[in-house]
Amino acid sequence: MFHKRLADTASAALDTADLASLQAAQRHVLSHGNGADRQRAAYRRRGHLPDVVDHLIHLMTAVDYGSDRREASDAP
């Protein structure tokens, strides 16, 4: 997979903290999908394009509480 090759290549140039950030981001994308995946999921829920816009607005205006932050796709 491309992301694995990219991570393997980049990890050689990263310090421990950056490597941990890269691995966390990689786990997040693998478990939650990327932005396009989440936008398509927002659209699929009801088939309305405004739902995608609402999803993006929610995501961009969410308060960041660090590791406790929930993704818009995780919201009930």
N, CA, C and O atoms as a Tinker XYZ file with bonds, in Angstrom:
   304  protein
     1  N      0.843000   -1.187000    0.000000    73     2
     2  CA     0.000000    0.000000    0.000000    64     1     3
     3  C      0.886000    1.248000    0.000000    63     2     4     5
     4  O      1.974000    1.274000    0.574000    81     3
     5  N      0.372000    2.265000   -0.663000    73     3     6
     6  CA     1.137000    3.498000   -0.794000    64     5     7
     7  C      1.436000    4.134000    0.561000    63     6     8     9
     8  O      2.570000    4.536000    0.822000    81     7
     9  N      0.413000    4.228000    1.434000    73     7    10
    10  CA     0.632000    4.907000    2.715000    64     9    11
    11  C      1.694000    4.195000    3.551000    63    10    12    13
    12  O      2.434000    4.845000    4.290000    81    11
    13  N      1.776000    2.886000    3.445000    73    11    14
    14  CA     2.805000    2.141000    4.194000    64    13    15
    15  C      4.190000    2.479000    3.662000    63    14    16    17
    16  O      5.110000    2.725000    4.443000    81    15
    17  N      4.347000    2.492000    2.352000    73    15    18
    18  CA     5.646000    2.836000    1.754000    64    17    19
    19  C      6.034000    4.265000    2.113000    63    18    20    21
    20  O      7.193000    4.543000    2.421000    81    19
    21  N      5.046000    5.178000    2.070000    73    19    22
    22  CA     5.329000    6.576000    2.413000    64    21    23
    23  C      5.770000    6.691000    3.868000    63    22    24    25
    24  O      6.747000    7.377000    4.168000    81    23
    25  N      5.059000    6.025000    4.768000    73    23    26
    26  CA     5.414000    6.067000    6.190000    64    25    27
    27  C      6.780000    5.450000    6.428000    63    26    28    29
    28  O      7.571000    5.979000    7.210000    81    27
    29  N      7.066000    4.348000    5.770000    73    27    30
    30  CA     8.377000    3.707000    5.934000    64    29    31
    31  C      9.495000    4.621000    5.459000    63    30    32    33
    32  O     10.538000    4.717000    6.105000    81    31
    33  N      9.283000    5.288000    4.339000    73    31    34
    34  CA    10.293000    6.202000    3.794000    64    33    35
    35  C     10.461000    7.418000    4.700000    63    34    36    37
    36  O     11.585000    7.817000    5.007000    81    35
    37  N      9.353000    8.003000    5.124000    73    35    38
    38  CA     9.410000    9.217000    5.939000    64    37    39
    39  C      9.963000    8.936000    7.333000    63    38    40    41
    40  O     10.637000    9.791000    7.907000    81    39
    41  N      9.691000    7.761000    7.884000    73    39    42
    42  CA    10.090000    7.467000    9.260000    64    41    43
    43  C     11.604000    7.537000    9.448000    63    42    44    45
    44  O     12.075000    7.835000   10.545000    81    43
    45  N     12.352000    7.273000    8.413000    73    43    46
    46  CA    13.815000    7.331000    8.526000    64    45    47
    47  C     14.305000    8.749000    8.791000    63    46    48    49
    48  O     15.387000    8.941000    9.346000    81    47
    49  N     13.509000    9.746000    8.393000    73    47    50
    50  CA    13.928000   11.134000    8.554000    64    49    51
    51  C     13.269000   11.820000    9.751000    63    50    52    53
    52  O     13.521000   13.001000    9.989000    81    51
    53  N     12.440000   11.115000   10.499000    73    51    54
    54  CA    11.689000   11.737000   11.587000    64    53    55
    55  C     12.290000   11.427000   12.946000    63    54    56    57
    56  O     12.859000   10.359000   13.170000    81    55
    57  N     12.146000   12.399000   13.855000    73    55    58
    58  CA    12.542000   12.116000   15.236000    64    57    59
    59  C     11.402000   11.363000   15.920000    63    58    60    61
    60  O     10.353000   11.146000   15.312000    81    59
    61  N     11.593000   10.971000   17.151000    73    59    62
    62  CA    10.627000   10.129000   17.853000    64    61    63
    63  C      9.246000   10.763000   17.950000    63    62    64    65
    64  O      8.244000   10.088000   17.712000    81    63
    65  N      9.170000   12.049000   18.295000    73    63    66
    66  CA     7.874000   12.725000   18.436000    64    65    67
    67  C      7.159000   12.811000   17.095000    63    66    68    69
    68  O      5.957000   12.558000   17.016000    81    67
    69  N      7.888000   13.165000   16.042000    73    67    70
    70  CA     7.271000   13.253000   14.721000    64    69    71
    71  C      6.824000   11.879000   14.227000    63    70    72    73
    72  O      5.780000   11.753000   13.587000    81    71
    73  N      7.605000   10.867000   14.522000    73    71    74
    74  CA     7.240000    9.511000   14.125000    64    73    75
    75  C      5.958000    9.082000   14.839000    63    74    76    77
    76  O      5.092000    8.448000   14.235000    81    75
    77  N      5.837000    9.424000   16.107000    73    75    78
    78  CA     4.622000    9.098000   16.861000    64    77    79
    79  C      3.415000    9.818000   16.263000    63    78    80    81
    80  O      2.332000    9.239000   16.173000    81    79
    81  N      3.591000   11.068000   15.858000    73    79    82
    82  CA     2.499000   11.821000   15.222000    64    81    83
    83  C      2.108000   11.188000   13.897000    63    82    84    85
    84  O      0.922000   11.064000   13.591000    81    83
    85  N      3.091000   10.790000   13.118000    73    83    86
    86  CA     2.825000   10.136000   11.838000    64    85    87
    87  C      2.050000    8.839000   12.056000    63    86    88    89
    88  O      1.085000    8.561000   11.345000    81    87
    89  N      2.469000    8.055000   13.030000    73    87    90
    90  CA     1.794000    6.779000   13.294000    64    89    91
    91  C      0.373000    6.997000   13.790000    63    90    92    93
    92  O     -0.531000    6.246000   13.426000    81    91
    93  N      0.166000    8.020000   14.619000    73    91    94
    94  CA    -1.185000    8.322000   15.102000    64    93    95
    95  C     -2.082000    8.757000   13.946000    63    94    96    97
    96  O     -3.235000    8.334000   13.861000    81    95
    97  N     -1.564000    9.589000   13.070000    73    95    98
    98  CA    -2.337000   10.042000   11.910000    64    97    99
    99  C     -2.664000    8.863000   11.000000    63    98   100   101
   100  O     -3.768000    8.773000   10.465000    81    99
   101  N     -1.720000    7.979000   10.830000    73    99   102
   102  CA    -1.922000    6.802000    9.985000    64   101   103
   103  C     -3.019000    5.906000   10.575000    63   102   104   105
   104  O     -3.887000    5.423000    9.848000    81   103
   105  N     -2.976000    5.690000   11.885000    73   103   106
   106  CA    -4.017000    4.884000   12.540000    64   105   107
   107  C     -5.391000    5.532000   12.381000    63   106   108   109
   108  O     -6.387000    4.846000   12.153000    81   107
   109  N     -5.434000    6.862000   12.505000    73   107   110
   110  CA    -6.699000    7.589000   12.392000    64   109   111
   111  C     -7.292000    7.424000   10.991000    63   110   112   113
   112  O     -8.479000    7.129000   10.846000    81   111
   113  N     -6.471000    7.613000    9.974000    73   111   114
   114  CA    -6.965000    7.480000    8.597000    64   113   115
   115  C     -7.425000    6.059000    8.320000    63   114   116   117
   116  O     -8.442000    5.851000    7.659000    81   115
   117  N     -6.686000    5.084000    8.818000    73   115   118
   118  CA    -7.070000    3.696000    8.592000    64   117   119
   119  C     -8.374000    3.332000    9.303000    63   118   120   121
   120  O     -9.141000    2.513000    8.797000    81   119
   121  N     -8.632000    3.925000   10.458000    73   119   122
   122  CA    -9.844000    3.576000   11.204000    64   121   123
   123  C    -11.040000    4.462000   10.862000    63   122   124   125
   124  O    -12.181000    4.006000   10.938000    81   123
   125  N    -10.799000    5.725000   10.484000    73   123   126
   126  CA   -11.902000    6.657000   10.222000    64   125   127
   127  C    -12.027000    7.055000    8.763000    63   126   128   129
   128  O    -12.994000    7.722000    8.393000    81   127
   129  N    -11.085000    6.668000    7.933000    73   127   130
   130  CA   -11.092000    7.091000    6.540000    64   129   131
   131  C    -10.508000    8.495000    6.411000    63   130   132   133
   132  O    -10.232000    9.167000    7.405000    81   131
   133  N    -10.329000    8.916000    5.172000    73   131   134
   134  CA    -9.825000   10.266000    4.961000    64   133   135
   135  C    -10.999000   11.231000    4.831000    63   134   136   137
   136  O    -12.154000   10.827000    4.966000    81   135
   137  N    -10.709000   12.488000    4.574000    73   135   138
   138  CA   -11.761000   13.498000    4.484000    64   137   139
   139  C    -12.796000   13.175000    3.427000    63   138   140   141
   140  O    -13.994000   13.356000    3.650000    81   139
   141  N    -12.346000   12.701000    2.280000    73   139   142
   142  CA   -13.289000   12.353000    1.211000    64   141   143
   143  C    -14.197000   11.206000    1.629000    63   142   144   145
   144  O    -15.387000   11.211000    1.312000    81   143
   145  N    -13.649000   10.224000    2.338000    73   143   146
   146  CA   -14.464000    9.110000    2.841000    64   145   147
   147  C    -15.560000    9.626000    3.771000    63   146   148   149
   148  O    -16.714000    9.212000    3.666000    81   147
   149  N    -15.196000   10.529000    4.680000    73   147   150
   150  CA   -16.167000   11.061000    5.636000    64   149   151
   151  C    -17.208000   11.937000    4.938000    63   150   152   153
   152  O    -18.374000   11.938000    5.333000    81   151
   153  N    -16.804000   12.678000    3.911000    73   151   154
   154  CA   -17.765000   13.499000    3.165000    64   153   155
   155  C    -18.754000   12.608000    2.406000    63   154   156   157
   156  O    -19.950000   12.895000    2.378000    81   155
   157  N    -18.266000   11.546000    1.802000    73   155   158
   158  CA   -19.172000   10.622000    1.108000    64   157   159
   159  C    -20.130000    9.969000    2.102000    63   158   160   161
   160  O    -21.303000    9.766000    1.785000    81   159
   161  N    -19.652000    9.641000    3.284000    73   159   162
   162  CA   -20.522000    9.047000    4.309000    64   161   163
   163  C    -21.601000   10.040000    4.728000    63   162   164   165
   164  O    -22.756000    9.658000    4.915000    81   163
   165  N    -21.232000   11.308000    4.876000    73   163   166
   166  CA   -22.218000   12.342000    5.228000    64   165   167
   167  C    -23.287000   12.442000    4.141000    63   166   168   169
   168  O    -24.469000   12.600000    4.447000    81   167
   169  N    -22.886000   12.353000    2.903000    73   167   170
   170  CA   -23.839000   12.414000    1.795000    64   169   171
   171  C    -24.734000   11.173000    1.765000    63   170   172   173
   172  O    -25.937000   11.286000    1.529000    81   171
   173  N    -24.161000    9.997000    1.999000    73   171   174
   174  CA   -24.919000    8.752000    1.939000    64   173   175
   175  C    -26.010000    8.664000    3.002000    63   174   176   177
   176  O    -27.016000    7.983000    2.803000    81   175
   177  N    -25.819000    9.342000    4.120000    73   175   178
   178  CA   -26.805000    9.220000    5.205000    64   177   179
   179  C    -28.212000    9.565000    4.732000    63   178   180   181
   180  O    -29.164000    8.843000    5.026000    81   179
   181  N    -28.346000   10.689000    3.984000    73   179   182
   182  CA   -29.674000   11.087000    3.509000    64   181   183
   183  C    -29.693000   11.433000    2.029000    63   182   184   185
   184  O    -30.756000   11.693000    1.464000    81   183
   185  N    -28.522000   11.439000    1.395000    73   183   186
   186  CA   -28.475000   11.773000   -0.018000    64   185   187
   187  C    -28.626000   13.248000   -0.305000    63   186   188   189
   188  O    -29.046000   13.630000   -1.398000    81   187
   189  N    -28.286000   14.090000    0.670000    73   187   190
   190  CA   -28.412000   15.538000    0.500000    64   189   191
   191  C    -27.044000   16.196000    0.554000    63   190   192   193
   192  O    -26.302000   16.020000    1.520000    81   191
   193  N    -26.711000   16.953000   -0.481000    73   191   194
   194  CA   -25.433000   17.646000   -0.526000    64   193   195
   195  C    -25.252000   18.624000    0.639000    63   194   196   197
   196  O    -24.137000   18.755000    1.143000    81   195
   197  N    -26.319000   19.322000    1.088000    73   195   198
   198  CA   -26.136000   20.212000    2.247000    64   197   199
   199  C    -25.610000   19.484000    3.492000    63   198   200   201
   200  O    -24.987000   20.115000    4.347000    81   199
   201  N    -25.845000   18.182000    3.609000    73   199   202
   202  CA   -25.310000   17.422000    4.739000    64   201   203
   203  C    -23.787000   17.384000    4.706000    63   202   204   205
   204  O    -23.140000   17.368000    5.753000    81   203
   205  N    -23.215000   17.368000    3.505000    73   203   206
   206  CA   -21.759000   17.395000    3.367000    64   205   207
   207  C    -21.236000   18.745000    3.841000    63   206   208   209
   208  O    -20.235000   18.815000    4.554000    81   207
   209  N    -21.912000   19.809000    3.447000    73   207   210
   210  CA   -21.507000   21.155000    3.873000    64   209   211
   211  C    -21.628000   21.281000    5.387000    63   210   212   213
   212  O    -20.732000   21.816000    6.041000    81   211
   213  N    -22.736000   20.789000    5.948000    73   211   214
   214  CA   -22.907000   20.821000    7.405000    64   213   215
   215  C    -21.798000   20.050000    8.105000    63   214   216   217
   216  O    -21.280000   20.493000    9.130000    81   215
   217  N    -21.436000   18.905000    7.556000    73   215   218
   218  CA   -20.341000   18.103000    8.114000    64   217   219
   219  C    -19.043000   18.914000    8.137000    63   218   220   221
   220  O    -18.336000   18.937000    9.145000    81   219
   221  N    -18.738000   19.575000    7.024000    73   219   222
   222  CA   -17.507000   20.362000    6.943000    64   221   223
   223  C    -17.533000   21.541000    7.906000    63   222   224   225
   224  O    -16.531000   21.840000    8.555000    81   223
   225  N    -18.673000   22.206000    7.999000    73   223   226
   226  CA   -18.785000   23.334000    8.944000    64   225   227
   227  C    -18.568000   22.852000   10.364000    63   226   228   229
   228  O    -17.843000   23.480000   11.136000    81   227
   229  N    -19.196000   21.735000   10.711000    73   227   230
   230  CA   -19.028000   21.186000   12.060000    64   229   231
   231  C    -17.564000   20.831000   12.328000    63   230   232   233
   232  O    -17.027000   21.128000   13.395000    81   231
   233  N    -16.934000   20.195000   11.350000    73   231   234
   234  CA   -15.546000   19.789000   11.505000    64   233   235
   235  C    -14.623000   20.995000   11.676000    63   234   236   237
   236  O    -13.719000   20.975000   12.511000    81   235
   237  N    -14.850000   22.034000   10.892000    73   235   238
   238  CA   -13.956000   23.192000   10.914000    64   237   239
   239  C    -14.209000   24.119000   12.100000    63   238   240   241
   240  O    -13.351000   24.936000   12.436000    81   239
   241  N    -15.360000   24.005000   12.729000    73   239   242
   242  CA   -15.659000   24.876000   13.868000    64   241   243
   243  C    -15.644000   24.138000   15.199000    63   242   244   245
   244  O    -15.916000   24.735000   16.240000    81   243
   245  N    -15.329000   22.839000   15.177000    73   243   246
   246  CA   -15.277000   22.054000   16.414000    64   245   247
   247  C    -14.129000   22.549000   17.289000    63   246   248   249
   248  O    -13.055000   22.888000   16.793000    81   247
   249  N    -14.368000   22.584000   18.573000    73   247   250
   250  CA   -13.337000   22.970000   19.525000    64   249   251
   251  C    -12.368000   21.810000   19.682000    63   250   252   253
   252  O    -12.790000   20.667000   19.857000    81   251
   253  N    -11.087000   22.090000   19.623000    73   251   254
   254  CA   -10.074000   21.047000   19.740000    64   253   255
   255  C     -9.674000   20.890000   21.203000    63   254   256   257
   256  O     -9.071000   21.785000   21.794000    81   255
   257  N    -10.016000   19.747000   21.772000    73   255   258
   258  CA    -9.652000   19.439000   23.151000    64   257   259
   259  C     -8.525000   18.421000   23.206000    63   258   260   261
   260  O     -8.431000   17.636000   24.149000    81   259
   261  N     -7.677000   18.438000   22.199000    73   259   262
   262  CA    -6.553000   17.513000   22.156000    64   261   263
   263  C     -7.020000   16.118000   21.837000    63   262   264   265
   264  O     -7.831000   15.924000   20.931000    81   263
   265  N     -6.523000   15.147000   22.564000    73   263   266
   266  CA    -6.821000   13.748000   22.261000    64   265   267
   267  C     -8.270000   13.386000   22.583000    63   266   268   269
   268  O     -8.742000   12.331000   22.160000    81   267
   269  N     -8.989000   14.242000   23.325000    73   267   270
   270  CA   -10.389000   13.945000   23.660000    64   269   271
   271  C    -11.343000   14.386000   22.568000    63   270   272   273
   272  O    -12.544000   14.131000   22.660000    81   271
   273  N    -10.827000   15.049000   21.522000    73   271   274
   274  CA   -11.683000   15.563000   20.463000    64   273   275
   275  C    -12.303000   14.416000   19.679000    63   274   276   277
   276  O    -11.621000   13.463000   19.301000    81   275
   277  N    -13.573000   14.519000   19.448000    73   275   278
   278  CA   -14.283000   13.536000   18.633000    64   277   279
   279  C    -14.386000   14.073000   17.224000    63   278   280   281
   280  O    -14.579000   15.272000   17.021000    81   279
   281  N    -14.262000   13.207000   16.271000    73   279   282
   282  CA   -14.444000   13.577000   14.879000    64   281   283
   283  C    -15.914000   13.756000   14.600000    63   282   284   285
   284  O    -16.761000   13.136000   15.243000    81   283
   285  N    -16.215000   14.610000   13.636000    73   283   286
   286  CA   -17.608000   14.820000   13.258000    64   285   287
   287  C    -18.260000   13.505000   12.850000    63   286   288   289
   288  O    -19.454000   13.312000   13.079000    81   287
   289  N    -17.492000   12.598000   12.248000    73   287   290
   290  CA   -18.059000   11.313000   11.835000    64   289   291
   291  C    -18.365000   10.423000   13.036000    63   290   292   293
   292  O    -19.100000    9.445000   12.899000    81   291
   293  N    -17.817000   10.739000   14.210000    73   291   294
   294  CA   -18.068000    9.947000   15.410000    64   293   295
   295  C    -19.277000   10.453000   16.185000    63   294   296   297
   296  O    -19.728000    9.810000   17.133000    81   295
   297  N    -19.798000   11.604000   15.782000    73   295   298
   298  CA   -20.910000   12.213000   16.520000    64   297   299
   299  C    -22.147000   11.325000   16.407000    63   298   300   301
   300  O    -22.367000   10.679000   15.382000    81   299
   301  N    -22.943000   11.300000   17.457000    73   299   302
   302  CA   -24.169000   10.465000   17.418000    64   301   303
   303  C    -25.159000   10.959000   16.392000    63   302   304
   304  O    -26.230000   10.374000   16.236000    81   303
